[in-house]
Each structure stands twice: as C-alpha cells, then as structure tokens.
Amino acid sequence: MRVFLGGRVAARIHWDESFARVLDDSRPPFARWYVGGRTNLCYNAVDRWLPQYADRPALVWVSTEVDRERVYTRKQLYDEVNAAAAMLRGLGVERGDRVLLYMPMVPEAVFTMLACARIGAVHSVVFGGFASVNLAQRIDDAAPKVVVSADGGSRAGKVQAYKPLLDKALGLCAKPPQSVVIFDRGLAPFEPVAGRDLDYDVLRRKHWGQAVPITWLESSEPSYVLYTSGTTGRPKGVQRDTGGYAVALAASMEYVFGGKPGDTYFCTSDIGWVVGHSYIVYGPLIAGQTTILYEGTPVRPDGAILWKLVERFRVNALFSSPTAVRVLKRQDPALLKRHDLSSLRAVYLAGEPLDEPTARWLSDGLGKPIIDNYWQTESGWPILSAQPGVEFTPARFGSPSFPTYGYDVRVVSETTGEDLPAGQKGVVAIVPPLPPGAMSTIWGDDARFVQTYFTSIPGRQYYSTFDWGRVDADGYWFILGRTDDVINVAGHRLGTREIEESISTHAGVAECAVVGVADELKGQVAMAFVVLKQAVPAEDLDAARALEGDIMRVVEQQLGAVARPARIRFVGALPKTRSGKVLRRAIAAVCEKRDPGDLTTIEDPSALEQIKESLQ
C-alpha cells in the first residue's frame, strides 16, 4: 500500500515553518522530504505536549539490574533535557556538530539524545560495551565534539565497565574529542582523565533551570547517525533526516501500532539499536505517549517480568524480538498468564524472521494478537507490517503481512531484476524514492550509499534489502533470510531460514540456527544447532541420536531429503549479538575451523564455545 505522504500526514507534527514541497527526488536515488519545512525532533517529543500532559508520565525507567525505578513527567523530562542541552552548549556543541553516546539503558542517555536534537546537534549512539577498536572507528568516522558515557552498565547481573573500553578507544582515535562527559552510576570505579573527563551530575547541577531555545532545522538536515551492527571494514553510518523521520514515526504510532496520545508504549530494545531510537525515544514521545525504558533481560528475576511491567504500567503496545520470545519458550508457559494483560492490545515482534511455531506459542499463551513486522536500520521504521490503525487484516503466522504505507516493495529476480509472480522466491527490493524517515545517505559518503544499496538489482536502480522473500497468493509477504545465507547442496539452492523454520516445528525445539558448511562432495551441507526446551542429558547419547533422527524426519517430510541437515547438534545456547541476532557467520566459521572474525557484538562468548564443543 503506497499512499501520498503529503500535508495531511505531515500535519501530525509541528512545523515552525511550513514546507514548500513534499518531495524532491530530482537526484535519484536521493530523496528530500518536506523541502523547506523547519521543525525539531525534541520540540515534537517534549515541548509540544507540555500544555496537555505536563504532569503525565513521559518516561518510566525500570532497571531489574540495579533494582531501581524512576518516573519522569513531561515537565520533568523538559527540565532534564534543557539541563543536558545547556551542558552541551557549554562544551561548545553547536548546530551540526556530532555528539557520540556510549551509554547503558539509563534516563540520562535519553536526555542527552533529546538535548542533541534540541540544539541541532547530530547524535551517534554506540551500543554500550562495544569493543574499543570498533568504538574508535565510529568516533573517527563521526568526529564528535563531545563523547557522553558512563562508568558502566549491567547485563544479567554482571557489571561491565565502560570507562576502560572508552579510554582505550580514545587512545586509538586519530582525532579524539576534547571533552568526555561521564555519568557515574557507582557501578565501576574509575579514574577520570584530568582536563578531559567531566562529571555529568556536576554539569547538570551547574546548568539546572536553564531554558535552551529550540534550534529549528530544515527538514532534510541530519538528526542522527547510527552505525549498522555487524559492519565489517570501515563503519557504515546510516544518516537520518529530521522532518521525514518525525512524520514517519508520528504516523506509524497510529497506523502500525494503533496508538493515540496518552497511551503507554513498552519497547524492550536498546537505544544502541534503531528500534530503540525509533520506538523507545522518538516515536512514543512524538505521539504524546508514555515510553518505558527497561534495563534488564526478559527472564530476570523470572520469565514473567515483561508481563508484570505490562500490568503495572497498563501498557497498550509491547514491542520485542523473536529471540526474546524464544528465550521465554524455555520458561514455564504458566508465566504467560500470571498477570493482568487487559490493557495490552497487541505484541509486536521484529529484528529477525519470526517463525510460525514461536508466533503461535506466544499468541496461544497470551491470547493477544502477535504482529510480526520487518524492517532495517536503514529504513528506520517498518517496511512490512499489519497496520491495524489503517485497516484490520487477519494475521498469518510467519508473515509480516503487507508493505506499509509509503513503501513500494517488490520481489525481484536476482539475475534479471524482473518482478516475480506470487509464490516465487526473489530479492526483496524497494522502488525509490525511499519514504520519509528512511536513510538519506551514508554519513560522509554519498557514493557508497548508491553503490551499496542501489546497484545490485540488474537493470534497475532499486534499493536492495539483501533479503530473500516471497508473496503468497493472498498478498501476504514472507521473509526467507539474507541473500548471503543461501547454501548450495549438490546444485540445490536452499535458504537456511527455510530449514530453520522446519526444524522449529518440532515440539521439542526452543530455537535453532542452520548454517552452510563446506563439503568436498556436495559443495556445502547444512549444519543445524538446536536448543531444546528440555535438554537431553549429555551422557544419554542414544536419546540424543533418536531425537536428532526425529527432527531430521520432520525436515525431510516438509522440505525433502535434499534439505535434511548433515547433522543436528544440541547446545544450551546460540551465540547472539546483544541485539538478539544469531551470529550465523561465526558459527559457520567455527564449523569450518576458520577464524570467526569480529565478535565485538557477541552477548555470551561461552555460547560459541558450546558450538565448538558440540563438533568434537
């Protein structure tokens, strides 16, 4: 569904000066939306709602890591953001300057992001705990005037010190910033660097009570730069505009998430990822909603913590990931029914393909609609999703439904570039112009933007998502995995996603990962790693073999003998990034006895060790 994103939709946000033209696509594939209009993300997220909701909760922070909570009204959020903006101004940050954040999930991170938007600075958030070499690359690429960080974060009860990682990164930088602001949580003792390191709380008190005027930006001016996770080589900074992003998020909060001002929205992501930018910070606040900032895991203190928070704060929409749900599948299913979820309209899941068994398990357990949606760091908001705020469409498990308004999405042939009919598998591509809110370019490198995204579809300047997909006869879309996650078994091209989907239908499987491994005879074979709902005792080899055979038969019955994995290995956990994506390339490298490469984003290194041990 592609609709004209003109004045009616753009009126959802405040414009200090009206735009003269909705779209300028005179230089394809670049697009400028709401040309000449002047607006500001911070004003739309904070100031705009003060007359109506000054005393209503705007930001709720819950940390099961440090057992603390804080609730900020819209007025209190306004005061904190102004103090942070005055702090940055005092450090010489001006319009267009960059500020890099290396922060845990704490309110001060949100204050700083909004403060950057207020003064027209460009923020770049790097996931807290990122390794020093990778952090240094991002600092050098963004060239921030100030870095804002913290002493440390906590994950699953384990403190991770940020300051030593940051210090090492700054030592590696070609041109490190002159000022570093540290928010001291008291988690990890550190020694400040004289003349460089400043205390967040000291600066906050110094600037408390100051009112910093809004810097109105032309719609196409950059709002932030976010580096894609898993980037190899030189970092790839996704650059986002201001006006188009604000409009896209404001519309999506109603059209996709069915929300309205005064609602409460809970996204379990991290501000280091695009979902956290769009649907923890900007989207809910721009839409006049309360947003929940959660520091913790879905299983600590127990597997009902998410549902407890939904009940306590009367959450209307919950946005999480398939990985989080697969983790919950290993918990007692009775936990899904422990709390009152009457306020909850639907659960939204994105970040990786959602398999049908997982979606069905959650839907049956909660008795709530499960809405799968598909998008990328580059798109900034959903490409494919059901849109209950536009029209009701029945969910189809395993499918992220339909293209959202503003996107012209096609399934095209990788060899000819031609559109493919229903039922055929091809590359998911978007016809330019990219809609409002999508990336406008790669930071500092327009040529790379064009080369990376718009040259791989033969004969057409289409944006490639680098994902396989297909559309069924009823128009429902299915994402089949990355185009580089295809294995060639004796001449048969198989998507690892399809094999994973089949394995996941077995009643004993909690989650799985399938990778292609080099084979002298067949070229490649599929190797599967499975986490069971109930682990088979390590010494019971007969039971493990029998279960492996059962799962093999499931795959053979559903996909044919050619898709049957060479082996199925049972492990206690899959190696994943901190955002929940399975590190399939690292698994494949271990299987082939190669260097797994950059493991900066790995959540639990012991999970990769389990893969190694299972192969012995």
Buried (B, 14 or more C-beta within 10 A) or exposed (E): BEBEBEEEBBEBBBBEEEBEEBBBEEEEBBBBBBBBBBBBBBBBBBBBBBEEBBEBBBBBBBBBBBEEEEBBBBBBBBBBBBBBBBBBBBBEBEEEBBBBBBBBBBBBBBBBBBBBBBBBBBBBBBBBBBBBEBBBBBBBBBBBBBBBBBBBBBBEEEBBBBBBBBBBBBEBBEEBBEBBBBBBBEBBEBEEEEEBBBBBEEBBEEBEEBEBEBBBBBBBBBBBBBBBBBBEEEBBBBBBBBBBBBBBBBBBBBBBBBBEEBBBBBBBBBBBBBBBBBBBBBBBBBBBBBBBBBBBBBBEEEBBBBBBBBBBBBBBBBBBBBBBBBBBBBBEBEBBEBBEBEBBBBBBBBBBBBBBBBBBBBBEBBEBBBBBBBBBBBBBBBBBBBBBBBEEBEBBBBBBBBBBBBBBBBBBBBEEBBBBEEEEBBBBBBBBBBBBBBBBBBBEBBEBBBEBBBEBBEEBBBBBBBBBBBBEEEEBBBBBBBBEBBBEBEEEEBBBBBBBBBBBBBEBBBBBBBBBBEBEEBBBBBBBBBBBBEBBEEEEEEEBEEBBEEBBEBBBEBBEEBBBBBBBBBBEBBBBBBBBBBBBBBBBBBBBEEEBEBEBBBBBEEBBEBBEEBBE
